[in-house]
Amino acid sequence: MSRDGDIRRWKGKTEAKGEKRRKLTRRVKTSRGRKISSVRWLQRQLNDVYVQRAQEEGYRGRAAYKLIELDDRFSLIRKNKRVVDLGAAPGGWSQVAIQRGAGQVVGIDLLPIEPVDDVNFLEMDFTDELAGQAVIDMLQGPPDLVMSDMASNTTGHPATDHLRIVALVELAAEFAIATLAPGGNFVAKVFQGGSEGELLKLLKANFITVRHFKPDASRTESAETYVIAKTFRGRK
Ligand SMILES: C[S@@+](CC[C@H](N)C(=O)[O-])C[C@H]1O[C@@H](n2cnc3c(N)ncnc32)[C@H](O)[C@@H]1O
């Protein structure tokens, strides 16, 4: 059965960022055969104002709005500069980067990505030792912005998951430090408690400013936030 066949619609009122707007509120009608967690996920997606906006505005996913907010606030995407999007699938952040004037964008992901105009994608693990050079070759120079919206797959074991999440962000920061042009910027998704200690030390040693910011488009109940490290000091 199609997704549309599964849902019942009715008009409801919601408040988004101070402005009252009407939206379609949708309820999953047929939950038979689905796990409770997947019914909740589907219901939340269907009612999510950013999911609806992404569909209307042609973005690959709601994540695009997180980068839009981050860029509005921290001016990360610079005109005609080179951008690397780590963990780019399905491509929302890459869409935003190229729309906002980046000169070249290379996205890298374990998964295949449908083409985006003027963006190149690499289907590979960014931790592969060949990834940094492959990205630089494709961009024809070092990136000015390395952005990462990656999250590792969870195992359900909280301590293991925490370690994997922290390790992934640290590897993304190391990728940035190994490839960025001097003066470049780094933005990455981190999880509560995950950007302290070693990662913060590493970023403060290599960038002039380090900040944290949780965009409105990031779900309140999610522990995710973003670390923004600006003005790379350059490799010694
Ligand atoms: C939340 S999604 C990114 C969404 C994206 N920012 C957007 O706007 O469409 C995270 C992605 O990170 C990718 N990823 C996780 N670990 C990776 C790795 N080691 N190398 C490359 N991609 C990875 C996953 O395959 C997944 O597609």
The ligand as a Gaussian input file, in Angstrom:
#p B3LYP/6-31G(d) Opt

LIG

0 1
 C       22.346000      12.094000       8.525000
 S       22.998000      11.510000       7.026000
 C       23.507000      12.994000       6.243000
 C       22.380000      13.836000       5.696000
 C       22.892000      14.924000       4.783000
 N       23.592000      15.955000       5.517000
 C       21.773000      15.582000       4.006000
 O       21.482000      16.761000       4.228000
 O       21.197000      14.937000       3.131000
 C       24.523000      10.809000       7.552000
 C       25.282000      10.067000       6.454000
 O       26.607000       9.769000       6.924000
 C       27.048000       8.638000       6.200000
 N       28.254000       8.077000       6.813000
 C       28.379000       7.546000       8.068000
 N       29.639000       7.089000       8.240000
 C       30.318000       7.354000       7.096000
 C       31.667000       7.128000       6.663000
 N       32.560000       6.527000       7.458000
 N       32.051000       7.549000       5.422000
 C       31.139000       8.148000       4.602000
 N       29.859000       8.388000       4.953000
 C       29.450000       7.986000       6.178000
 C       25.848000       7.719000       6.217000
 O       25.931000       6.767000       5.165000
 C       24.682000       8.713000       6.053000
 O       24.270000       8.771000       4.709000

